[in-house]
């Protein structure tokens, strides 16, 4: 410190420094608290799916909302695609997610076909009902009837399970959810 400052000037300078620091800390604290409230995170929300304000949670023991009826273009058009170690197939399935385009007549036809089968049914899923979600090995899967693939115009060689009244179509190789058809069982 310069020797020519009086004690009063030193105190005044110290007060200004402390006050300035307190103001900056207060602004940072307010910004830190308000930042999450002002911005909404859109990462990971597929187009047409998983709206937490409108969908019910049908996923066991998670706070993640279930996706509305949806399908994956990659899972529909290329069901025999191999899974690689980097998870590229899973990313492709999830990235090509969009709302399911199925008429009421087609939905009723799928429902009728499945009622004639002995489909694997479970009351609650141990996996997320989301396009691209991994299905554990213990989940009971069965090959999808060819009549359903004809009605849905795709999904050859895939497997399925019924969760409550929802048809969940699963990619056979990667065990990823490729389609969700609500009210199909």
N, C-alpha and C positions, 0 to 999 in steps of 0.2 A: 504494500500500500504506500502511496505517496505520503510523505511526512507532512505536507502542508495542509491536509484535511483536518478539520476539527472533529472532535468526538461527535458533535451533533450532526455533522454532515455524514459521518460514517454510519450512524444509526439510521438516518433518513435513507441512505443508499441501501442498507441492509433490509429495511422495511419494504422498500420498493421491490427489491429482488424477491423477498419472501412473498409479497402480495402478487407479483407477477407469476411466480411459480404456482401459487395456489389457484390463480385464475386459469392457467393452462391445465393444471390437474383437474379442475372442475369441468372444463370444456371436454377434456378427454373422457372423463367419467360419464358425462351426459351422452356423448357420442357413442360410447361403448354400450350403454344401456339402450339407446334408441336405434342403433344400427340394425339389430335383428328384427325389430318391430316394423321398420320402414321397408325392408327388402324381403321378398318372398323367394324361396329357393325352388327353382324349376328343374334343377338337375335330377335326372332319374325318373321324371314323370313322362311316360310314353304318351304320344299323341292319342287322344281318345280314351285314355285309361286312368285308373287310380286317382280319382278325385276324393280326397279324404272327407270333404264336406257332404258328399252325396252317396257314398257307397258304404255298405255295412262290412264289418270285419268278419270274414268267414275263414280266416287263417288262424289256426290254433296257436294260442299263447303268444301272439304278437300284436303289436299296435299298428301293423301295416294293413291298410285297407285292401280289400279284394278288388281286382280289376273287373270292370264291366265286361260284357261279351266282347271279345276281341280275337284277333287272329294275327299270325305272322305270315307275311308273304313268302319269306324264305322257307319256313316250315311247311307251307302249303305246296309250293312249287318244286321244292328240292328236299323231299323228306329223307333221302338216303345220304345226305351230306355227312361226311365223317367229322367227328369232333377232334380237334387238335389240342396239343398240350398248352397252347397259349389262350385257349378259350375263345378263339375267333368265331366258331360256329355259334356259341351262346350269344356273343355280341351281335352277330348278324340276325339271329332270331329276335332278340330284344329290340334291335334297331329298326326292324321292319314291321313293328307292331302297329296295328290300326284297328278301328272299330269293325266288328263283324258285320258283314253285309249278307244277312240271311233273312229271307221272307218268312212270314208266319206259316205259310204252307210248307216251306222247306223245314222249318223248325218242328212242325207237327209230324212231318214225315220221318225226321231223325228220331223223334220221340217214339213213334210207332215201331220203328225198326229196333231200337234199343229195348223196348218193352218185350219184344219177342226173343231177345237174347237173355243170357244169364250174366249181366254185366257185373264187374267188380265194383262194389259200392262201399263207401266209407262215410261216416257221419261228419268228420272234421279232418281237414288236411294237416299233415305235419310239414307242409311246405306252403310257400306263398302262392296264392292264386293270381299270378301275374305272368304275362308273356315273358318267356326267357328264364323263369325261375327253375331251379334245379329240383327234381323230384327224387326223393331218397329211394334207395334200393328196396326197402321194405314195403313200399307202396305197392298194392296189388294192381298190376296192369294186365291188360288183355289186348290182343290184336283187334284193331277196329274192323267192324264188318264192311265188306266191299260196298254194300248198298249205301252206307253212310258216306263213304268217300265219293260215290257217284252223286249223291244229293248235294254234297258240299263242294263238288268239283275240285277235288284235290285231297291231299293227306294220304297218299298211297303208302302202305307199309309202316304206318305209325301205330301207336298203342293208345289206350284210353283208360280212364277210371271215372266213376261217377262220385262226385262229392255233393251230398244232399241231393239237390235237383239239377246240378250243374255238370255238364259233360266237359271233362278236361282231357284234351288231346295232347299226347306227349311224344316228342321225337324219340324214336327207338334207340338211336345211337348215342345221342348226347344226354338223354333223359331230361330234356328241357320242355317246359310247357310251350306249345305252339298255337293252341287255340282254346278258348273258353266259351262255351255255349250255355248261357243261363236258361233254365226252364226246359231243358231237353230230356229230362228223365222224370 
